Amino acid sequence: MKRRDFLKKSAFAMLGFAALTMGCGADKSAKADAPQSEVKQSTNEGASQAMNNNGSKILVAYFSWSGNTKAVAEEIHKQVGGDIVEIVPEPPYSETYSVTVAKAKAEQASNARPAISTKIADFDKYDTIYLGYPNWWGSMPMPVATFIDTYKMSGKKVAPFFTHGGGGVQRCMSDLEARAAGAKFTDYLCLSGSSAKSAQGEISAWVKKTQN
């Protein structure tokens, strides 16, 4: 391939990427980080009883397409213990960026409830939920809405965390409060996708606030 053609193709790809991250604040990472079709429960041996030092039964639940929100969720799980589960759409989103962008935008426009393969036995036993997802088009990816409709959070303590590609929190928190009526919300954590994998200190400071 000639150098000129390579540069043109590279520039086109970067413009497409910027359109999504500015418009919906999506996660940034490699295709290999796209969600898989299996649900992964906690393998943290020190948290097998899904309980922290205060006696709270904890679940860390997250949706992640590129891996940034997953990285934050896994760090939170490392710090708070409990169980961890991924919110997985069924079928999963495409690993092709443009296909996922189009599908996600259409789902938001229609207020869809995509099917999810995530199954949580005895959800009622958890009293603290750390719930995380990327900012897509200013709000939550619609599989998260399916999760919220399926697993009612009324009366539970919910600690929200978000990742973004430049859009900040936008409606992520307000839409979550509206959908999960009756939940007791802590302050939220909002991290840029570029800092998600190196934000242990910021996550730790936030986790301490959620435990008060």
C-alpha positions in Angstrom: 0.0 0.0 0.0 1.3 3.5 -0.9 2.1 5.7 2.0 -0.5 8.3 0.8 -3.3 5.7 0.7 -2.3 4.5 4.1 -2.5 8.0 5.6 -5.9 8.6 4.0 -7.3 5.4 5.5 -5.8 6.2 8.9 -7.3 9.7 8.9 -10.7 8.3 7.9 -10.7 5.8 10.7 -9.8 8.4 13.3 -12.6 10.7 12.2 -15.1 7.8 12.6 -13.8 7.1 16.1 -14.1 10.7 17.1 -17.7 10.9 16.0 -18.7 8.2 18.5 -16.6 9.3 21.4 -17.8 13.0 21.1 -21.4 12.0 20.5 -21.9 9.2 23.0 -18.8 9.0 25.1 -18.1 5.4 24.3 -15.4 3.2 25.7 -12.0 3.2 23.8 -10.0 0.0 23.3 -9.3 -2.9 21.0 -11.9 -5.2 19.4 -10.7 -8.1 21.4 -12.2 -6.4 24.5 -15.8 -6.7 23.1 -18.2 -8.5 25.5 -18.3 -12.3 25.3 -21.5 -14.4 25.5 -20.8 -15.8 28.9 -21.4 -14.3 32.3 -18.5 -14.3 34.7 -19.1 -14.5 38.4 -16.6 -13.6 41.0 -13.4 -15.6 41.4 -12.2 -13.5 44.3 -11.4 -16.2 46.9 -11.3 -13.6 49.7 -14.9 -12.5 48.9 -16.6 -15.8 48.4 -19.4 -14.8 50.8 -20.1 -11.6 48.8 -19.7 -9.6 51.9 -17.4 -6.7 52.9 -16.1 -5.9 56.4 -19.3 -4.0 57.2 -21.4 -7.0 56.6 -22.8 -5.6 53.4 -23.5 -8.2 50.6 -22.0 -6.6 47.5 -22.5 -7.1 43.7 -20.4 -5.3 41.1 -22.4 -5.3 37.8 -21.1 -3.7 34.7 -21.5 -3.3 30.9 -18.4 -2.8 28.8 -17.9 -3.0 25.0 -14.2 -2.0 24.7 -12.9 -3.0 28.1 -12.5 0.4 29.9 -15.6 0.0 32.1 -14.6 -3.6 32.7 -11.2 -2.4 34.0 -12.8 0.0 36.4 -15.3 -2.7 37.6 -12.5 -5.2 38.3 -10.6 -2.6 40.3 -13.7 -1.8 42.3 -14.2 -5.5 42.9 -10.6 -5.9 44.0 -11.2 -3.2 46.6 -14.7 -4.0 47.9 -14.9 -7.7 47.4 -18.3 -9.3 46.8 -19.4 -10.8 43.5 -18.9 -9.4 40.0 -21.0 -10.0 36.9 -20.9 -8.6 33.4 -24.1 -7.4 31.7 -24.0 -9.2 28.4 -26.4 -8.5 25.5 -27.7 -11.6 23.7 -26.5 -11.7 21.0 -23.4 -9.6 21.8 -22.7 -6.4 19.9 -20.6 -6.7 16.9 -16.8 -6.3 17.2 -17.0 -4.0 14.2 -17.1 -0.4 15.5 -19.4 1.1 13.0 -22.0 -1.7 13.3 -22.1 -1.3 17.1 -22.4 2.5 16.8 -25.4 2.2 14.5 -27.1 -0.5 16.6 -26.6 1.3 19.9 -28.0 4.6 18.5 -31.1 2.9 17.1 -31.7 1.1 20.4 -31.6 4.4 22.3 -33.9 6.1 19.7 -36.5 3.4 20.1 -36.0 3.0 23.9 -35.3 -0.7 23.3 -34.8 -3.4 25.8 -32.2 -5.8 24.2 -32.1 -9.3 25.6 -29.3 -10.1 28.0 -27.8 -13.4 28.9 -26.8 -12.3 32.4 -28.4 -14.4 35.1 -28.0 -13.7 38.8 -29.3 -16.2 41.3 -30.9 -14.8 44.5 -30.4 -11.1 43.5 -32.3 -10.1 46.6 -29.4 -11.2 48.9 -27.4 -8.2 47.7 -27.9 -4.9 49.5 -25.1 -2.9 47.8 -24.8 -2.7 44.0 -21.9 -1.1 42.2 -23.3 -0.5 38.8 -21.2 0.8 35.9 -21.4 1.5 32.2 -20.0 3.8 29.4 -21.7 7.0 28.4 -23.3 6.1 25.0 -25.1 9.0 23.3 -25.3 10.9 26.6 -26.9 8.1 28.6 -26.8 4.3 29.3 -26.4 1.5 26.8 -29.8 -0.1 26.5 -28.8 -3.5 27.8 -28.2 -1.7 31.1 -31.9 -0.6 31.0 -32.9 -4.3 30.5 -30.7 -5.2 33.5 -32.4 -2.5 35.7 -35.9 -3.7 34.6 -35.0 -7.3 35.3 -33.3 -6.8 38.7 -35.2 -4.3 40.8 -33.0 -2.1 42.9 -35.6 -0.4 45.1 -34.3 -0.2 48.6 -30.8 -1.2 47.6 -27.7 1.0 47.9 -26.5 1.8 44.4 -23.0 3.2 43.7 -22.9 4.2 40.0 -19.7 4.5 38.0 -19.3 5.6 34.4 -16.7 5.9 31.7 -16.7 8.4 28.8 -14.8 9.4 25.7 -15.2 13.2 26.3 -18.9 13.7 27.1 -18.6 13.5 30.8 -21.6 12.2 32.8 -24.3 14.0 30.8 -27.6 12.1 31.5 -26.0 8.9 32.8 -26.9 9.6 36.4 -30.2 11.3 36.0 -31.5 8.6 33.7 -30.3 5.9 36.1 -32.1 7.6 39.0 -35.3 7.7 36.9 -35.1 4.1 35.9 -34.1 2.6 39.2 -36.7 4.3 41.3 -36.5 3.6 45.0 -32.8 2.9 45.1 -30.5 4.7 47.5 -27.7 6.3 45.4 -24.2 7.2 46.5 -22.1 9.9 44.7 -21.1 8.6 41.3 -17.6 8.1 39.8 -17.0 9.3 36.3 -13.7 8.5 34.5 -12.5 9.1 31.0 -11.8 6.0 29.0 -8.2 7.0 28.6 -7.7 7.0 32.4 -9.9 4.0 33.3 -7.0 1.5 33.5 -4.8 3.7 35.7 -7.2 5.3 38.1 -6.7 3.1 41.2 -6.2 6.1 43.5 -9.3 7.9 42.3 -11.4 4.7 42.5 -10.1 4.1 46.0 -11.1 7.6 47.2 -14.6 7.1 45.7 -15.0 3.6 47.2 -14.3 5.0 50.6 -17.1 7.6 50.2 -19.6 4.9 49.1 -18.9 2.9 52.3 -19.8 5.8 54.6 
